[in-house]
Amino acid sequence: MNLQTAIQLRILELIKERKWSVNKLAERSGIAPSSLKRTVKPYATIKNTSTETIQKICYGLEIPFKEFWNSELFDDLDYEE
């Protein structure tokens, strides 16, 4: 799995845990819903989510930045050149 896919799945996992919609997370994070949807939906067009965006997502989720990365999804990533 590549890093962007792992990020996408992690965001969806965290949303599901809270029973939130993508729109609710976007609102709480100060991110445009359309931007977040372009990151997490099956038709995702964003190929490299910035650390700034992840920080905003963490703020919206009320979790520390390092907790975002605390997932098995990030254990065996494919190396990309």
PDB file with SEQRES, HELIX, SHEET and CRYST1 records, atoms N, CA, C and O in Angstrom:
SEQRES   1 A   81  MET ASN LEU GLN THR ALA ILE GLN LEU ARG ILE LEU GLU          
SEQRES   2 A   81  LEU ILE LYS GLU ARG LYS TRP SER VAL ASN LYS LEU ALA          
SEQRES   3 A   81  GLU ARG SER GLY ILE ALA PRO SER SER LEU LYS ARG THR          
SEQRES   4 A   81  VAL LYS PRO TYR ALA THR ILE LYS ASN THR SER THR GLU          
SEQRES   5 A   81  THR ILE GLN LYS ILE CYS TYR GLY LEU GLU ILE PRO PHE          
SEQRES   6 A   81  LYS GLU PHE TRP ASN SER GLU LEU PHE ASP ASP LEU ASP          
SEQRES   7 A   81  TYR GLU GLU                                                  
HELIX    1 AA1 LEU A    3  ARG A   18  1                                  16    
HELIX    2 AA2 VAL A   22  SER A   29  1                                   8    
HELIX    3 AA3 PRO A   33  VAL A   40  1                                   8    
HELIX    4 AA4 THR A   51  LEU A   61  1                                  11    
HELIX    5 AA5 PHE A   65  PHE A   68  1                                   4    
HELIX    6 AA6 GLU A   72  PHE A   74  5                                   3    
CRYST1    1.000    1.000    1.000  90.00  90.00  90.00 P 1           1          
ATOM      1  N   MET A   1       0.848  -1.174   0.000  1.00  0.00           N  
ATOM      2  CA  MET A   1       0.000   0.000   0.000  1.00  0.00           C  
ATOM      3  C   MET A   1       0.895   1.239   0.000  1.00  0.00           C  
ATOM      4  O   MET A   1       1.931   1.271   0.663  1.00  0.00           O  
ATOM      5  N   ASN A   2       0.479   2.250  -0.751  1.00  0.00           N  
ATOM      6  CA  ASN A   2       1.271   3.477  -0.753  1.00  0.00           C  
ATOM      7  C   ASN A   2       0.813   4.409   0.375  1.00  0.00           C  
ATOM      8  O   ASN A   2      -0.242   4.198   0.972  1.00  0.00           O  
ATOM      9  N   LEU A   3       1.603   5.424   0.655  1.00  0.00           N  
ATOM     10  CA  LEU A   3       1.344   6.330   1.763  1.00  0.00           C  
ATOM     11  C   LEU A   3       0.001   7.041   1.610  1.00  0.00           C  
ATOM     12  O   LEU A   3      -0.749   7.133   2.581  1.00  0.00           O  
ATOM     13  N   GLN A   4      -0.317   7.536   0.441  1.00  0.00           N  
ATOM     14  CA  GLN A   4      -1.568   8.282   0.254  1.00  0.00           C  
ATOM     15  C   GLN A   4      -2.775   7.393   0.519  1.00  0.00           C  
ATOM     16  O   GLN A   4      -3.752   7.842   1.119  1.00  0.00           O  
ATOM     17  N   THR A   5      -2.722   6.151   0.086  1.00  0.00           N  
ATOM     18  CA  THR A   5      -3.826   5.222   0.349  1.00  0.00           C  
ATOM     19  C   THR A   5      -3.970   4.981   1.845  1.00  0.00           C  
ATOM     20  O   THR A   5      -5.088   4.929   2.359  1.00  0.00           O  
ATOM     21  N   ALA A   6      -2.851   4.833   2.546  1.00  0.00           N  
ATOM     22  CA  ALA A   6      -2.886   4.627   4.000  1.00  0.00           C  
ATOM     23  C   ALA A   6      -3.485   5.846   4.697  1.00  0.00           C  
ATOM     24  O   ALA A   6      -4.272   5.700   5.632  1.00  0.00           O  
ATOM     25  N   ILE A   7      -3.117   7.048   4.249  1.00  0.00           N  
ATOM     26  CA  ILE A   7      -3.683   8.275   4.823  1.00  0.00           C  
ATOM     27  C   ILE A   7      -5.189   8.321   4.580  1.00  0.00           C  
ATOM     28  O   ILE A   7      -5.963   8.620   5.489  1.00  0.00           O  
ATOM     29  N   GLN A   8      -5.591   8.028   3.371  1.00  0.00           N  
ATOM     30  CA  GLN A   8      -7.010   8.012   3.011  1.00  0.00           C  
ATOM     31  C   GLN A   8      -7.773   7.044   3.921  1.00  0.00           C  
ATOM     32  O   GLN A   8      -8.807   7.407   4.482  1.00  0.00           O  
ATOM     33  N   LEU A   9      -7.273   5.824   4.068  1.00  0.00           N  
ATOM     34  CA  LEU A   9      -7.944   4.826   4.888  1.00  0.00           C  
ATOM     35  C   LEU A   9      -7.958   5.214   6.365  1.00  0.00           C  
ATOM     36  O   LEU A   9      -8.934   4.951   7.067  1.00  0.00           O  
ATOM     37  N   ARG A  10      -6.881   5.838   6.836  1.00  0.00           N  
ATOM     38  CA  ARG A  10      -6.819   6.260   8.234  1.00  0.00           C  
ATOM     39  C   ARG A  10      -7.862   7.342   8.525  1.00  0.00           C  
ATOM     40  O   ARG A  10      -8.534   7.294   9.555  1.00  0.00           O  
ATOM     41  N   ILE A  11      -7.998   8.303   7.634  1.00  0.00           N  
ATOM     42  CA  ILE A  11      -9.005   9.342   7.816  1.00  0.00           C  
ATOM     43  C   ILE A  11     -10.399   8.711   7.864  1.00  0.00           C  
ATOM     44  O   ILE A  11     -11.205   9.042   8.733  1.00  0.00           O  
ATOM     45  N   LEU A  12     -10.672   7.814   6.941  1.00  0.00           N  
ATOM     46  CA  LEU A  12     -11.979   7.155   6.915  1.00  0.00           C  
ATOM     47  C   LEU A  12     -12.217   6.327   8.169  1.00  0.00           C  
ATOM     48  O   LEU A  12     -13.335   6.276   8.682  1.00  0.00           O  
ATOM     49  N   GLU A  13     -11.169   5.682   8.662  1.00  0.00           N  
ATOM     50  CA  GLU A  13     -11.253   4.893   9.887  1.00  0.00           C  
ATOM     51  C   GLU A  13     -11.622   5.783  11.083  1.00  0.00           C  
ATOM     52  O   GLU A  13     -12.495   5.438  11.879  1.00  0.00           O  
ATOM     53  N   LEU A  14     -10.954   6.914  11.192  1.00  0.00           N  
ATOM     54  CA  LEU A  14     -11.203   7.828  12.303  1.00  0.00           C  
ATOM     55  C   LEU A  14     -12.601   8.457  12.227  1.00  0.00           C  
ATOM     56  O   LEU A  14     -13.242   8.683  13.253  1.00  0.00           O  
ATOM     57  N   ILE A  15     -13.061   8.732  11.019  1.00  0.00           N  
ATOM     58  CA  ILE A  15     -14.416   9.251  10.829  1.00  0.00           C  
ATOM     59  C   ILE A  15     -15.439   8.197  11.255  1.00  0.00           C  
ATOM     60  O   ILE A  15     -16.405   8.497  11.956  1.00  0.00           O  
ATOM     61  N   LYS A  16     -15.211   6.977  10.825  1.00  0.00           N  
ATOM     62  CA  LYS A  16     -16.137   5.885  11.134  1.00  0.00           C  
ATOM     63  C   LYS A  16     -16.229   5.648  12.638  1.00  0.00           C  
ATOM     64  O   LYS A  16     -17.317   5.426  13.169  1.00  0.00           O  
ATOM     65  N   GLU A  17     -15.087   5.697  13.324  1.00  0.00           N  
ATOM     66  CA  GLU A  17     -15.082   5.505  14.782  1.00  0.00           C  
ATOM     67  C   GLU A  17     -16.004   6.504  15.474  1.00  0.00           C  
ATOM     68  O   GLU A  17     -16.643   6.179  16.475  1.00  0.00           O  
ATOM     69  N   ARG A  18     -16.068   7.703  14.941  1.00  0.00           N  
ATOM     70  CA  ARG A  18     -16.863   8.766  15.556  1.00  0.00           C  
ATOM     71  C   ARG A  18     -18.283   8.856  15.000  1.00  0.00           C  
ATOM     72  O   ARG A  18     -19.114   9.627  15.481  1.00  0.00           O  
ATOM     73  N   LYS A  19     -18.535   8.047  13.975  1.00  0.00           N  
ATOM     74  CA  LYS A  19     -19.835   8.086  13.282  1.00  0.00           C  
ATOM     75  C   LYS A  19     -20.105   9.473  12.698  1.00  0.00           C  
ATOM     76  O   LYS A  19     -21.220   9.989  12.773  1.00  0.00           O  
ATOM     77  N   TRP A  20     -19.065  10.059  12.117  1.00  0.00           N  
ATOM     78  CA  TRP A  20     -19.152  11.369  11.491  1.00  0.00           C  
ATOM     79  C   TRP A  20     -19.209  11.217   9.975  1.00  0.00           C  
ATOM     80  O   TRP A  20     -18.894  10.161   9.427  1.00  0.00           O  
ATOM     81  N   SER A  21     -19.610  12.275   9.325  1.00  0.00           N  
ATOM     82  CA  SER A  21     -19.518  12.355   7.865  1.00  0.00           C  
ATOM     83  C   SER A  21     -18.224  13.073   7.496  1.00  0.00           C  
ATOM     84  O   SER A  21     -17.583  13.700   8.339  1.00  0.00           O  
ATOM     85  N   VAL A  22     -17.861  12.970   6.245  1.00  0.00           N  
ATOM     86  CA  VAL A  22     -16.702  13.716   5.743  1.00  0.00           C  
ATOM     87  C   VAL A  22     -16.960  15.210   5.911  1.00  0.00           C  
ATOM     88  O   VAL A  22     -16.052  15.961   6.265  1.00  0.00           O  
ATOM     89  N   ASN A  23     -18.190  15.640   5.658  1.00  0.00           N  
ATOM     90  CA  ASN A  23     -18.529  17.057   5.799  1.00  0.00           C  
ATOM     91  C   ASN A  23     -18.347  17.541   7.234  1.00  0.00           C  
ATOM     92  O   ASN A  23     -17.857  18.649   7.454  1.00  0.00           O  
ATOM     93  N   LYS A  24     -18.731  16.731   8.204  1.00  0.00           N  
ATOM     94  CA  LYS A  24     -18.578  17.135   9.598  1.00  0.00           C  
ATOM     95  C   LYS A  24     -17.109  17.294   9.956  1.00  0.00           C  
ATOM     96  O   LYS A  24     -16.730  18.265  10.611  1.00  0.00           O  
ATOM     97  N   LEU A  25     -16.273  16.340   9.528  1.00  0.00           N  
ATOM     98  CA  LEU A  25     -14.840  16.458   9.800  1.00  0.00           C  
ATOM     99  C   LEU A  25     -14.272  17.695   9.120  1.00  0.00           C  
ATOM    100  O   LEU A  25     -13.479  18.421   9.720  1.00  0.00           O  
ATOM    101  N   ALA A  26     -14.661  17.941   7.896  1.00  0.00           N  
ATOM    102  CA  ALA A  26     -14.180  19.124   7.175  1.00  0.00           C  
ATOM    103  C   ALA A  26     -14.541  20.396   7.930  1.00  0.00           C  
ATOM    104  O   ALA A  26     -13.702  21.279   8.107  1.00  0.00           O  
ATOM    105  N   GLU A  27     -15.777  20.486   8.368  1.00  0.00           N  
ATOM    106  CA  GLU A  27     -16.231  21.671   9.098  1.00  0.00           C  
ATOM    107  C   GLU A  27     -15.424  21.866  10.391  1.00  0.00           C  
ATOM    108  O   GLU A  27     -14.982  22.975  10.691  1.00  0.00           O  
ATOM    109  N   ARG A  28     -15.241  20.792  11.141  1.00  0.00           N  
ATOM    110  CA  ARG A  28     -14.518  20.880  12.413  1.00  0.00           C  
ATOM    111  C   ARG A  28     -13.031  21.167  12.208  1.00  0.00           C  
ATOM    112  O   ARG A  28     -12.368  21.702  13.096  1.00  0.00           O  
ATOM    113  N   SER A  29     -12.514  20.808  11.031  1.00  0.00           N  
ATOM    114  CA  SER A  29     -11.089  20.960  10.752  1.00  0.00           C  
ATOM    115  C   SER A  29     -10.746  22.256  10.028  1.00  0.00           C  
ATOM    116  O   SER A  29      -9.571  22.604   9.904  1.00  0.00           O  
ATOM    117  N   GLY A  30     -11.745  22.961   9.555  1.00  0.00           N  
ATOM    118  CA  GLY A  30     -11.491  24.181   8.796  1.00  0.00           C  
ATOM    119  C   GLY A  30     -10.985  23.899   7.386  1.00  0.00           C  
ATOM    120  O   GLY A  30     -10.206  24.667   6.821  1.00  0.00           O  
ATOM    121  N   ILE A  31     -11.442  22.790   6.836  1.00  0.00           N  
ATOM    122  CA  ILE A  31     -11.055  22.382   5.480  1.00  0.00           C  
ATOM    123  C   ILE A  31     -12.315  22.412   4.622  1.00  0.00           C  
ATOM    124  O   ILE A  31     -13.393  22.051   5.095  1.00  0.00           O  
ATOM    125  N   ALA A  32     -12.194  22.832   3.388  1.00  0.00           N  
ATOM    126  CA  ALA A  32     -13.341  22.811   2.487  1.00  0.00           C  
ATOM    127  C   ALA A  32     -13.790  21.359   2.290  1.00  0.00           C  
ATOM    128  O   ALA A  32     -12.960  20.493   2.017  1.00  0.00           O  
ATOM    129  N   PRO A  33     -15.084  21.085   2.425  1.00  0.00           N  
ATOM    130  CA  PRO A  33     -15.563  19.712   2.236  1.00  0.00           C  
ATOM    131  C   PRO A  33     -15.135  19.108   0.901  1.00  0.00           C  
ATOM    132  O   PRO A  33     -14.813  17.922   0.830  1.00  0.00           O  
ATOM    133  N   SER A  34     -15.132  19.910  -0.141  1.00  0.00           N  
ATOM    134  CA  SER A  34     -14.732  19.388  -1.455  1.00  0.00           C  
ATOM    135  C   SER A  34     -13.270  18.947  -1.459  1.00  0.00           C  
ATOM    136  O   SER A  34     -12.919  17.963  -2.109  1.00  0.00           O  
ATOM    137  N   SER A  35     -12.426  19.668  -0.742  1.00  0.00           N  
ATOM    138  CA  SER A  35     -11.008  19.283  -0.655  1.00  0.00           C  
ATOM    139  C   SER A  35     -10.841  17.974   0.093  1.00  0.00           C  
ATOM    140  O   SER A  35     -10.081  17.103  -0.331  1.00  0.00           O  
ATOM    141  N   LEU A  36     -11.547  17.833   1.202  1.00  0.00           N  
ATOM    142  CA  LEU A  36     -11.427  16.600   1.962  1.00  0.00           C  
ATOM    143  C   LEU A  36     -11.990  15.416   1.179  1.00  0.00           C  
ATOM    144  O   LEU A  36     -11.439  14.316   1.224  1.00  0.00           O  
ATOM    145  N   LYS A  37     -13.074  15.643   0.472  1.00  0.00           N  
ATOM    146  CA  LYS A  37     -13.644  14.563  -0.360  1.00  0.00           C  
ATOM    147  C   LYS A  37     -12.673  14.147  -1.457  1.00  0.00           C  
ATOM    148  O   LYS A  37     -12.590  12.966  -1.796  1.00  0.00           O  
ATOM    149  N   ARG A  38     -11.939  15.105  -2.015  1.00  0.00           N  
ATOM    150  CA  ARG A  38     -10.950  14.768  -3.047  1.00  0.00           C  
ATOM    151  C   ARG A  38      -9.782  13.976  -2.463  1.00  0.00           C  
ATOM    152  O   ARG A  38      -8.984  13.407  -3.208  1.00  0.00           O  
ATOM    153  N   THR A  39      -9.677  13.937  -1.143  1.00  0.00           N  
ATOM    154  CA  THR A  39      -8.631  13.173  -0.472  1.00  0.00           C  
ATOM    155  C   THR A  39      -9.097  11.770  -0.111  1.00  0.00           C  
ATOM    156  O   THR A  39      -8.325  10.818  -0.221  1.00  0.00           O  
ATOM    157  N   VAL A  40     -10.353  11.627   0.320  1.00  0.00           N  
ATOM    158  CA  VAL A  40     -10.784  10.358   0.906  1.00  0.00           C  
ATOM    159  C   VAL A  40     -11.747   9.518   0.079  1.00  0.00           C  
ATOM    160  O   VAL A  40     -11.877   8.320   0.332  1.00  0.00           O  
ATOM    161  N   LYS A  41     -12.400  10.085  -0.865  1.00  0.00           N  
ATOM    162  CA  LYS A  41     -13.382   9.317  -1.629  1.00  0.00           C  
ATOM    163  C   LYS A  41     -12.698   8.407  -2.655  1.00  0.00           C  
ATOM    164  O   LYS A  41     -11.541   8.628  -3.012  1.00  0.00           O  
ATOM    165  N   PRO A  42     -13.423   7.380  -3.127  1.00  0.00           N  
ATOM    166  CA  PRO A  42     -12.822   6.453  -4.113  1.00  0.00           C  
ATOM    167  C   PRO A  42     -12.290   7.162  -5.355  1.00  0.00           C  
ATOM    168  O   PRO A  42     -11.357   6.673  -5.991  1.00  0.00           O  
ATOM    169  N   TYR A  43     -12.866   8.298  -5.706  1.00  0.00           N  
ATOM    170  CA  TYR A  43     -12.415   9.061  -6.869  1.00  0.00           C  
ATOM    171  C   TYR A  43     -11.364  10.113  -6.483  1.00  0.00           C  
ATOM    172  O   TYR A  43     -11.189  11.111  -7.182  1.00  0.00           O  
ATOM    173  N   ALA A  44     -10.677   9.881  -5.377  1.00  0.00           N  
ATOM    174  CA  ALA A  44      -9.713  10.855  -4.841  1.00  0.00           C  
ATOM    175  C   ALA A  44      -8.751  11.335  -5.918  1.00  0.00           C  
ATOM    176  O   ALA A  44      -8.172  10.543  -6.662  1.00  0.00           O  
ATOM    177  N   THR A  45      -8.596  12.660  -5.981  1.00  0.00           N  
ATOM    178  CA  THR A  45      -7.681  13.239  -6.961  1.00  0.00           C  
ATOM    179  C   THR A  45      -6.439  13.819  -6.299  1.00  0.00           C  
ATOM    180  O   THR A  45      -5.453  14.111  -6.976  1.00  0.00           O  
ATOM    181  N   ILE A  46      -6.479  13.989  -4.976  1.00  0.00           N  
ATOM    182  CA  ILE A  46      -5.304  14.490  -4.273  1.00  0.00           C  
ATOM    183  C   ILE A  46      -4.367  13.319  -4.050  1.00  0.00           C  
ATOM    184  O   ILE A  46      -4.746  12.308  -3.458  1.00  0.00           O  
ATOM    185  N   LYS A  47      -3.160  13.460  -4.518  1.00  0.00           N  
ATOM    186  CA  LYS A  47      -2.201  12.360  -4.492  1.00  0.00           C  
ATOM    187  C   LYS A  47      -1.138  12.516  -3.418  1.00  0.00           C  
ATOM    188  O   LYS A  47      -0.321  11.618  -3.217  1.00  0.00           O  
ATOM    189  N   ASN A  48      -1.142  13.652  -2.723  1.00  0.00           N  
ATOM    190  CA  ASN A  48      -0.121  13.892  -1.708  1.00  0.00           C  
ATOM    191  C   ASN A  48      -0.685  14.835  -0.646  1.00  0.00           C  
ATOM    192  O   ASN A  48      -0.526  16.052  -0.738  1.00  0.00           O  
ATOM    193  N   THR A  49      -1.337  14.268   0.353  1.00  0.00           N  
ATOM    194  CA  THR A  49      -1.937  15.078   1.418  1.00  0.00           C  
ATOM    195  C   THR A  49      -0.830  15.726   2.240  1.00  0.00           C  
ATOM    196  O   THR A  49       0.093  15.047   2.689  1.00  0.00           O  
ATOM    197  N   SER A  50      -0.919  17.012   2.433  1.00  0.00           N  
ATOM    198  CA  SER A  50       0.134  17.735   3.158  1.00  0.00           C  
ATOM    199  C   SER A  50       0.047  17.474   4.657  1.00  0.00           C  
ATOM    200  O   SER A  50      -1.007  17.125   5.187  1.00  0.00           O  
ATOM    201  N   THR A  51       1.176  17.650   5.317  1.00  0.00           N  
ATOM    202  CA  THR A  51       1.193  17.515   6.774  1.00  0.00           C  
ATOM    203  C   THR A  51       0.331  18.603   7.410  1.00  0.00           C  
ATOM    204  O   THR A  51      -0.244  18.380   8.475  1.00  0.00           O  
ATOM    205  N   GLU A  52       0.232  19.761   6.788  1.00  0.00           N  
ATOM    206  CA  GLU A  52      -0.629  20.828   7.290  1.00  0.00           C  
ATOM    207  C   GLU A  52      -2.092  20.390   7.290  1.00  0.00           C  
ATOM    208  O   GLU A  52      -2.827  20.660   8.241  1.00  0.00           O  
ATOM    209  N   THR A  53      -2.507  19.719   6.228  1.00  0.00           N  
ATOM    210  CA  THR A  53      -3.878  19.218   6.153  1.00  0.00           C  
ATOM    211  C   THR A  53      -4.113  18.159   7.220  1.00  0.00           C  
ATOM    212  O   THR A  53      -5.160  18.155   7.867  1.00  0.00           O  
ATOM    213  N   ILE A  54      -3.158  17.268   7.409  1.00  0.00           N  
ATOM    214  CA  ILE A  54      -3.297  16.235   8.436  1.00  0.00           C  
ATOM    215  C   ILE A  54      -3.356  16.875   9.820  1.00  0.00           C  
ATOM    216  O   ILE A  54      -4.105  16.419  10.684  1.00  0.00           O  
ATOM    217  N   GLN A  55      -2.576  17.918  10.031  1.00  0.00           N  
ATOM    218  CA  GLN A  55      -2.618  18.632  11.311  1.00  0.00           C  
ATOM    219  C   GLN A  55      -4.014  19.237  11.543  1.00  0.00           C  
ATOM    220  O   GLN A  55      -4.536  19.177  12.656  1.00  0.00           O  
ATOM    221  N   LYS A  56      -4.606  19.807  10.511  1.00  0.00           N  
ATOM    222  CA  LYS A  56      -5.949  20.365  10.629  1.00  0.00           C  
ATOM    223  C   LYS A  56      -6.970  19.269  10.932  1.00  0.00           C  
ATOM    224  O   LYS A  56      -7.880  19.462  11.738  1.00  0.00           O  
ATOM    225  N   ILE A  57      -6.810  18.129  10.286  1.00  0.00           N  
ATOM    226  CA  ILE A  57      -7.694  16.992  10.530  1.00  0.00           C  
ATOM    227  C   ILE A  57      -7.575  16.539  11.987  1.00  0.00           C  
ATOM    228  O   ILE A  57      -8.580  16.255  12.638  1.00  0.00           O  
ATOM    229  N   CYS A  58      -6.361  16.475  12.484  1.00  0.00           N  
ATOM    230  CA  CYS A  58      -6.138  16.092  13.880  1.00  0.00           C  
ATOM    231  C   CYS A  58      -6.808  17.083  14.822  1.00  0.00           C  
ATOM    232  O   CYS A  58      -7.400  16.692  15.829  1.00  0.00           O  
ATOM    233  N   TYR A  59      -6.713  18.362  14.493  1.00  0.00           N  
ATOM    234  CA  TYR A  59      -7.383  19.394  15.296  1.00  0.00           C  
ATOM    235  C   TYR A  59      -8.890  19.139  15.315  1.00  0.00           C  
ATOM    236  O   TYR A  59      -9.525  19.186  16.369  1.00  0.00           O  
ATOM    237  N   GLY A  60      -9.445  18.872  14.150  1.00  0.00           N  
ATOM    238  CA  GLY A  60     -10.880  18.612  14.056  1.00  0.00           C  
ATOM    239  C   GLY A  60     -11.295  17.360  14.807  1.00  0.00           C  
ATOM    240  O   GLY A  60     -12.386  17.304  15.374  1.00  0.00           O  
ATOM    241  N   LEU A  61     -10.431  16.360  14.815  1.00  0.00           N  
ATOM    242  CA  LEU A  61     -10.713  15.112  15.525  1.00  0.00           C  
ATOM    243  C   LEU A  61     -10.390  15.200  17.012  1.00  0.00           C  
ATOM    244  O   LEU A  61     -10.741  14.317  17.794  1.00  0.00           O  
ATOM    245  N   GLU A  62      -9.714  16.283  17.385  1.00  0.00           N  
ATOM    246  CA  GLU A  62      -9.254  16.489  18.765  1.00  0.00           C  
ATOM    247  C   GLU A  62      -8.315  15.369  19.214  1.00  0.00           C  
ATOM    248  O   GLU A  62      -8.453  14.812  20.303  1.00  0.00           O  
ATOM    249  N   ILE A  63      -7.350  15.055  18.330  1.00  0.00           N  
ATOM    250  CA  ILE A  63      -6.329  14.056  18.655  1.00  0.00           C  
ATOM    251  C   ILE A  63      -4.953  14.668  18.426  1.00  0.00           C  
ATOM    252  O   ILE A  63      -4.814  15.574  17.604  1.00  0.00           O  
ATOM    253  N   PRO A  64      -3.931  14.187  19.138  1.00  0.00           N  
ATOM    254  CA  PRO A  64      -2.569  14.656  18.863  1.00  0.00           C  
ATOM    255  C   PRO A  64      -2.131  14.203  17.468  1.00  0.00           C  
ATOM    256  O   PRO A  64      -2.564  13.163  16.972  1.00  0.00           O  
ATOM    257  N   PHE A  65      -1.273  14.999  16.855  1.00  0.00           N  
ATOM    258  CA  PHE A  65      -0.766  14.693  15.511  1.00  0.00           C  
ATOM    259  C   PHE A  65      -0.175  13.285  15.453  1.00  0.00           C  
ATOM    260  O   PHE A  65      -0.403  12.554  14.489  1.00  0.00           O  
ATOM    261  N   LYS A  66       0.578  12.907  16.476  1.00  0.00           N  
ATOM    262  CA  LYS A  66       1.231  11.596  16.442  1.00  0.00           C  
ATOM    263  C   LYS A  66       0.228  10.451  16.517  1.00  0.00           C  
ATOM    264  O   LYS A  66       0.524   9.349  16.056  1.00  0.00           O  
ATOM    265  N   GLU A  67      -0.949  10.686  17.087  1.00  0.00           N  
ATOM    266  CA  GLU A  67      -1.955   9.630  17.157  1.00  0.00           C  
ATOM    267  C   GLU A  67      -2.484   9.260  15.776  1.00  0.00           C  
ATOM    268  O   GLU A  67      -2.871   8.115  15.539  1.00  0.00           O  
ATOM    269  N   PHE A  68      -2.498  10.231  14.870  1.00  0.00           N  
ATOM    270  CA  PHE A  68      -2.956   9.947  13.508  1.00  0.00           C  
ATOM    271  C   PHE A  68      -2.142   8.817  12.896  1.00  0.00           C  
ATOM    272  O   PHE A  68      -2.686   7.960  12.199  1.00  0.00           O  
ATOM    273  N   TRP A  69      -0.836   8.815  13.157  1.00  0.00           N  
ATOM    274  CA  TRP A  69       0.082   7.856  12.551  1.00  0.00           C  
ATOM    275  C   TRP A  69       0.129   6.525  13.304  1.00  0.00           C  
ATOM    276  O   TRP A  69       0.777   5.579  12.855  1.00  0.00           O  
ATOM    277  N   ASN A  70      -0.549   6.452  14.436  1.00  0.00           N  
ATOM    278  CA  ASN A  70      -0.539   5.251  15.264  1.00  0.00           C  
ATOM    279  C   ASN A  70      -1.560   4.244  14.718  1.00  0.00           C  
ATOM    280  O   ASN A  70      -2.636   4.062  15.288  1.00  0.00           O  
ATOM    281  N   SER A  71      -1.206   3.602  13.615  1.00  0.00           N  
ATOM    282  CA  SER A  71      -2.093   2.655  12.964  1.00  0.00           C  
ATOM    283  C   SER A  71      -1.258   1.637  12.190  1.00  0.00           C  
ATOM    284  O   SER A  71      -0.203   1.961  11.646  1.00  0.00           O  
ATOM    285  N   GLU A  72      -1.743   0.421  12.155  1.00  0.00           N  
ATOM    286  CA  GLU A  72      -1.069  -0.628  11.382  1.00  0.00           C  
ATOM    287  C   GLU A  72      -1.049  -0.305   9.891  1.00  0.00           C  
ATOM    288  O   GLU A  72      -0.256  -0.880   9.145  1.00  0.00           O  
ATOM    289  N   LEU A  73      -1.898   0.593   9.458  1.00  0.00           N  
ATOM    290  CA  LEU A  73      -1.918   0.982   8.045  1.00  0.00           C  
ATOM    291  C   LEU A  73      -0.558   1.512   7.585  1.00  0.00           C  
ATOM    292  O   LEU A  73      -0.218   1.413   6.406  1.00  0.00           O  
ATOM    293  N   PHE A  74       0.209   2.068   8.506  1.00  0.00           N  
ATOM    294  CA  PHE A  74       1.485   2.680   8.151  1.00  0.00           C  
ATOM    295  C   PHE A  74       2.678   1.744   8.377  1.00  0.00           C  
ATOM    296  O   PHE A  74       3.827   2.153   8.212  1.00  0.00           O  
ATOM    297  N   ASP A  75       2.405   0.488   8.754  1.00  0.00           N  
ATOM    298  CA  ASP A  75       3.493  -0.448   9.073  1.00  0.00           C  
ATOM    299  C   ASP A  75       4.265  -0.952   7.853  1.00  0.00           C  
ATOM    300  O   ASP A  75       5.490  -1.061   7.906  1.00  0.00           O  
ATOM    301  N   ASP A  76       3.588  -1.252   6.786  1.00  0.00           N  
ATOM    302  CA  ASP A  76       4.236  -1.871   5.626  1.00  0.00           C  
ATOM    303  C   ASP A  76       3.940  -1.118   4.348  1.00  0.00           C  
ATOM    304  O   ASP A  76       3.312  -1.652   3.434  1.00  0.00           O  
ATOM    305  N   LEU A  77       4.387   0.110   4.282  1.00  0.00           N  
ATOM    306  CA  LEU A  77       4.137   0.929   3.101  1.00  0.00           C  
ATOM    307  C   LEU A  77       5.109   0.580   1.982  1.00  0.00           C  
ATOM    308  O   LEU A  77       6.268   0.243   2.222  1.00  0.00           O  
ATOM    309  N   ASP A  78       4.608   0.670   0.760  1.00  0.00           N  
ATOM    310  CA  ASP A  78       5.457   0.504  -0.411  1.00  0.00           C  
ATOM    311  C   ASP A  78       6.312   1.748  -0.573  1.00  0.00           C  
ATOM    312  O   ASP A  78       5.836   2.867  -0.377  1.00  0.00           O  
ATOM    313  N   TYR A  79       7.559   1.555  -0.927  1.00  0.00           N  
ATOM    314  CA  TYR A  79       8.454   2.669  -1.179  1.00  0.00           C  
ATOM    315  C   TYR A  79       8.162   3.237  -2.561  1.00  0.00           C  
ATOM    316  O   TYR A  79       8.042   2.493  -3.535  1.00  0.00           O  
ATOM    317  N   GLU A  80       8.050   4.547  -2.641  1.00  0.00           N  
ATOM    318  CA  GLU A  80       7.798   5.224  -3.922  1.00  0.00           C  
ATOM    319  C   GLU A  80       8.928   6.185  -4.222  1.00  0.00           C  
ATOM    320  O   GLU A  80       9.333   6.974  -3.369  1.00  0.00           O  
ATOM    321  N   GLU A  81       9.427   6.112  -5.427  1.00  0.00           N  
ATOM    322  CA  GLU A  81      10.500   7.041  -5.829  1.00  0.00           C  
ATOM    323  C   GLU A  81       9.922   8.246  -6.499  1.00  0.00           C  
ATOM    324  O   GLU A  81      10.663   9.140  -6.908  1.00  0.00           O  
TER     325      GLU A  81                                                      
END                                                                             
